[in-house]
Amino acid sequence: MALFAWEAYNKGKTVYCNCRETVDGRVVHILNFPHEHYQFEELRQMELYNCYLMADEALEFLDAFDAPKKAMREISYFTGQAKKRGVDLHLDTIRIKNIYNRVRLNVDGWIETFRYPRNILLPVQAIRFEVTPRYGRVRKFTIAQPMLGRLLRIYNHLAQVTPPVT
């Protein structure tokens, strides 16, 4: 998502990211370039147009277990309206089927990434991407080690995203 956020930023779009705020009020940035912050609870009230909205670790906020909650319905309404407003909404999760179905089933496509080597304790050598649009054919590409160094500079890969304490 950081790569798509970087591309949107370079096209002049405002980039929004759900960076985490610590207990002492410090912000742990996910992106290492200019961006705005938001919280999922605020989405329905925000007037967003022609921008890029990044939701890192989206399952923390879009868990299907929370489907009966009013806040979840509000977010699903927002995701439906976002397309009409030119908002590029990108969600990140480990397992897509854990995301609330009214959000998960309304996507324009999804991207799966495959890390090489798979063992996260070993240094990454390459990342393979499979981009599956709702309509069209699957596209595959790989980013190898030399490119990874440049890619890692645009985001903080150690940032954690946690839901607000309620």
SVG drawing of the C-alpha trace seen along z (x, -y; Angstrom):
<svg xmlns="http://www.w3.org/2000/svg" viewBox="-26 -18 46 38">
<polyline fill="none" stroke="black" stroke-width="0.4" points="0.0,0.0 2.9,-2.3 3.9,-2.0 0.4,-3.1 0.3,-5.8 3.6,-7.1 2.3,-7.1 -0.8,-9.0 1.3,-11.6 3.5,-12.1 0.3,-12.7 -0.6,-15.5 -3.3,-13.6 -3.7,-14.0 -2.8,-10.8 -4.5,-9.7 -3.1,-7.0 -4.3,-5.5 -1.0,-6.1 -1.2,-5.2 -1.1,-7.7 0.7,-6.5 -0.7,-7.1 1.6,-10.1 0.2,-11.7 3.2,-10.9 2.3,-9.7 4.0,-6.5 4.1,-7.2 3.6,-4.4 4.5,-6.5 7.8,-8.5 6.5,-11.2 3.8,-13.9 0.4,-12.5 -2.7,-13.3 -4.0,-11.1 -7.4,-9.8 -9.2,-7.3 -11.7,-4.8 -14.4,-6.3 -14.1,-9.6 -14.5,-8.3 -18.2,-8.9 -17.9,-12.5 -14.9,-13.3 -15.5,-15.1 -13.0,-13.2 -12.7,-13.7 -10.1,-12.7 -7.6,-11.3 -5.8,-8.2 -7.0,-6.5 -4.8,-3.8 -6.0,-1.5 -3.1,0.5 -4.1,3.6 -7.7,3.0 -8.9,6.1 -8.3,4.3 -11.2,2.0 -13.3,4.0 -13.5,7.4 -16.6,9.4 -17.3,10.2 -18.2,6.5 -20.8,6.5 -23.8,5.8 -22.2,2.6 -23.4,-0.8 -19.9,-1.9 -19.3,1.0 -22.4,0.2 -21.2,-3.4 -17.9,-2.3 -19.6,-0.1 -21.7,-3.0 -18.5,-5.1 -16.8,-2.5 -19.7,-2.5 -19.7,-6.2 -16.0,-6.5 -15.9,-5.3 -18.3,-8.0 -16.1,-10.6 -12.9,-9.5 -11.4,-8.1 -8.8,-5.3 -9.4,-3.2 -6.8,-0.5 -7.2,2.0 -4.6,4.3 -5.2,7.5 -3.6,10.9 -6.8,12.7 -9.5,11.0 -12.3,13.3 -12.1,11.9 -13.2,8.5 -16.9,7.6 -18.6,8.9 -20.3,5.6 -16.8,4.2 -14.9,7.2 -17.3,8.1 -17.5,4.5 -13.8,4.2 -12.5,3.3 -9.7,5.9 -7.1,7.3 -3.4,7.7 -1.7,10.7 2.0,10.5 4.4,13.4 7.6,12.8 10.8,14.7 12.1,16.3 8.9,17.0 10.7,17.2 10.3,13.7 13.5,14.1 15.6,14.2 16.3,11.0 13.8,10.4 15.1,11.1 12.1,10.4 8.3,9.8 6.0,11.2 2.7,9.4 -0.5,10.8 -3.0,8.1 -6.5,9.4 -9.0,6.8 -12.7,7.4 -12.9,7.3 -9.9,8.1 -6.9,10.4 -4.5,11.1 -1.2,9.3 1.9,10.6 5.2,8.9 8.2,9.2 10.2,6.6 13.8,7.9 16.3,7.0 17.8,3.9 14.4,2.2 13.4,3.2 15.9,0.8 14.3,-2.2 10.8,-0.9 11.6,-0.5 12.5,-4.2 8.9,-5.3 7.3,-3.5 8.0,-2.4 7.7,1.3 8.0,1.6 4.9,-0.6 2.1,1.1 -1.5,0.3 -3.8,0.9 -7.5,0.1 -8.5,-2.6 -9.2,-1.4 -12.9,-1.6"/>
</svg>
